Amino acid sequence: MRSVSLLTVLGLVFAFGFSSPASAQDIVWTAGGADFFTFFYDSGNDSWDVVFRTKASGTVATGLTNPYGTPPGGVGESPRDYRFDTLTGIIDTPGHRVIHSMDYLVTGPTPLDPGFRTRLREGDPAVDQFAAFRLELDWAASTRPQDAEFVMFNLDPFGAVNQVPYETATNQLSADWSVWDHWHWMFGFSEPGDYELVFDFAGLDGNGTVASSYGTASVNFTVVPEPASLSLLALGGILLFRTRRS
């Protein structure tokens, strides 16, 4: 799921001829809600499938050319599931928020409303494949602008920051989730630029022990804020500096 260069793609096209269909499935997501990761597990092969799920209305994305179909366990599929080789979200109108004294450019619910979904059941009648699901951000393997930080959070009914399951500035990189659920979160990026967030994941048994192979998936984000957002970010940094100096 890592990005490939344009030269590499062109080389493959010429190698196999113009009549061969393109093999890469590159989804570019520019607006609306979507489950950037939807997880399925094949218990027979101890392997994972990770797909992009659009919403019935509101998802704006290109590259939706390879429908996923029926998952190995036969449970939880949607006609809006798509396979991908690379997945990129474009954040061109971010908001602004300070979390734990760090300034972030944030998305959710606009321009992107990022969610993820676990569909870890199989059979008829369906049974859970695991007791829980562990999702870890591999920050060391991720790419980002120099000195950048990432946070994933939600808000309480009064608009204040509530839960923060992932925050690189505090080394909070792992969280456990239920095996059949659906969440939407806000994402924050401390610097404009290009990011590739790499996640590792596995199923857990009732004792919290890893009970499957590990899978890996990545999602790219391009953060291109408007000048007003950059000005707010700079102002926040100046005010924070002055507060610390005082």
N, C-alpha and C positions, 0 to 999 in steps of 0.2 A: 504494500500500500504506500510505499515511499514514492516521492516525486521523481520523475525522470525528465531529463533535459529534452528540449526540442530537437537538438541534433540527434539524440539517440532515437527518438520516434521517427524522424525523417529517414535515418539509416535503415530502420526496420522496414519502412514502407518501400524503399528502393530495393531492399534485399529480397522481398517476397513479391514484388510486382504491384502495380497499381490496382490489379483486379482483386487482390486479397482484402478481406474486410479488416478494418482496424481492430486490434485486440484490446487496446487500452480503453478503460471505462473511466473517464475523468469527469467527475461531477463538480460543477461550480455553483455554489449556493449563494444567492445575492439578497434574498428577502424572505420574510415570513417564518413560520414555525416549521420545524422538522426534527425528527429523531436522528441526529447525526450518526449515532450508533444504535442498532437494534441487534441484540445478541441471541444466537441460536447455538445449540450444542448437539453434536452427533455422538451419542454414547457408544454406538457400535465401533466407531473409528477413533474415539477420543479426540475429536477435532472440533473446531469452532467456525461458525460463519458469522460475519459482521456485515450488516447491510444498512443502507440509508433509507429511512421511511419518510415519505412526504405526508403532508396533511391533506385532507379532502379538499380544502381550499386554502389558498394563501401562500403555499410554498412556491418560490420563484427560483428555479434552478435549471441549468443545462446539463446535458450528458445523461439524462434518464433514459438510457437505451437498452439496458440489460436487466429485465425483471428477474427477481429472485426465484419466485415459484414456491413450491412446497418444501418446508424445512425437513431435515432428517427425522425429527421426532413426530412430524405430522401435526403439530399444534402451533397456533399463534401466527400463521402467515397472514399477509395482507397483499392485495394487488398493487399497493403503493410501495412495496419493498424493492430496492434496486441494489444490485452489486456495484462495486466500484473498485478501481485500482488506486485512484487518488481522489480525495475529497477536500475541497477548499471553500471556506466561508469568507465572503468579502464584507468587511465591517467599515463602511464609509461614512456613517453618521452615528458614532458612538456617543453615549452619555459620559458622565464623569462622576466618580465617587471616591471618597477616601475611606480605606479600610485598614485598620491598625496602623495609622500614620503613613500609609502608602497611597499615592495617587494612581488611579486606574482609569483608563478608557474602557467603558463597559458596553456590553450588548445585552439585549433582552429587555422587553419583548420586541424592540425594534433596534436596528434593521433586521437582525436575526433573533429568533426565539429558540435557543438550543435546548434540545431535550435528548434523553436516551431511554432505552426500553429494554427490559429483560423478558425473554420468552423461553424460559428454561423448563419446559415440561414436555412430556412425550406420552404416547399410548392412548388407548381408548378403553376405559376412562383415563383421562390424563392424570399423570402423577408428576410431582416435582422431581427434577433430576438431581438437585442439590438442596442442602439446607440453607445456603446463602451463596452470595456471589461477591467476589473481591475484585475491585477495580483499582489499579495502582497507576499513578502518573509517573512515568520514567523520565524525570526531569533531566537526568544526565544524558539520555539519548535524544531528548527533544532539542530542536534548534529554535533560536530566538535572537532578537537584537541584544547587543552587549548590555549587561547589567539589568536585563528585563526580568520582571516577575509576572506570575499568573495567579489568578484567584478564581474560584467558582463558589457562588454564594446564592442565597435567596433572601427575600425580605419578609418581615412580619406584616400584619395588616395595617400597621401605622407607617410603613415605608422604611423602617430601620433594618439594618443588616441582621439576619437571624442565624441561619446555619452556614458554616463555611467548611465543607468537606475537603476541599483542596486549596492549599495556599502555599506557594513555593517559598515565600518570604519567611514563613515559620516552619518550613520543612514538613508540612502536613500533606503527604503524598498518597495516602492509601485510605480507602473506606470500604466497608462491607454493605451490601445492598440485598434486598429481597430478590427472589428468583423470578417473580412474576409481578412486574410493576412498571411504572412509567413516571418520569420526573422531568420537570423543566427548571433550568437554572439560569442565572446571569453569569456571564464570563467577564473577567477584567484583565486587561493587559497594561502593564505599567509604561510601555514604550510603543510608539507606532512602529510598524514594520511587518515583517513576515515571520510567522511562527509555524512550527510543526510540533504538535503535541502527541507524544507517543504514550500509549497506554498498554499495560500488561494486565491480564485478567485470568481468573481461574474459579472453578466451583469449589465450595467448602462443604465438608460433612458436618454432622451435628456437634462435633467437638471443636469446630473452627479450624480443622486441618484441611489443607489443600487436597482435593479428591479428584483432580483432573489434570490434564496437561495445561500448561500456560498458553494463552493466546496473546497476540500482539496486534494492535490496530493503531493507525495514526490519522489525525485530522489536521489540516492546514488552516490557518487564519491569516488573512492580510488585513491589517489595521491601518486604514488611511483616513485619519480624522480630518474634519473640517478645520480651518484656521481658528475658529472660535473655540473648539475643543482643545486645540493645542495651547491657546492662550490661557484657558482655565487650568490646564495641567501645569503650565509654567508658573502661573500665579499661586497654585497650591504649593508647589515646591518652594517658592520664595517665602510664603507665609510660614511653612513648616520650618524652614531654615531660620527665619527670624525668631520663631517661638523657641527653637532649641538654643539659639544664641542668647536669648534673654534668660 
